[in-house]
Amino acid sequence: MSFEINKELVNHIAALARLNINETEILEYENNFKSIVKYIDQLKEIDVKDVEAFTNPLVENIHFYEENISKTRKERDDVVHKSLEVKDVIRNAPDSKNNEFKLQAVIENS
């Protein structure tokens, strides 16, 4: 694991998702994240190089889709509508500048 899962990381993720979580939830999420990463690390240890792929659900289900779903699927006409006004789009933005969404960088340089 290249990063430490702690309260600060949970708070950071919650802030990015704009979630308000209390101390109990922070500890719960921290434990859940650690459990998930631990499980993924266990899966990485499994040697699957000689295991042939069992099935591809997309290929297996394409015949069912073609025979049953595609014929009953309703497609709507592509109709041009008036776009929203910029002020209406920006209204719910947490921060904006010059009629643009103002965002904090989420990708760090490494």
Buried (B, 14 or more C-beta within 10 A) or exposed (E): EEEEBEEEBBBEBBEEEEEEBEEEEBEEBBEEBBEEEEEEEEEEEEEEEEEEEEEEEEEEEEEEEEEEEEEEEEEEEEEEEEEEEEEEEBEEEEEBEEEEEEEEEEEEEE
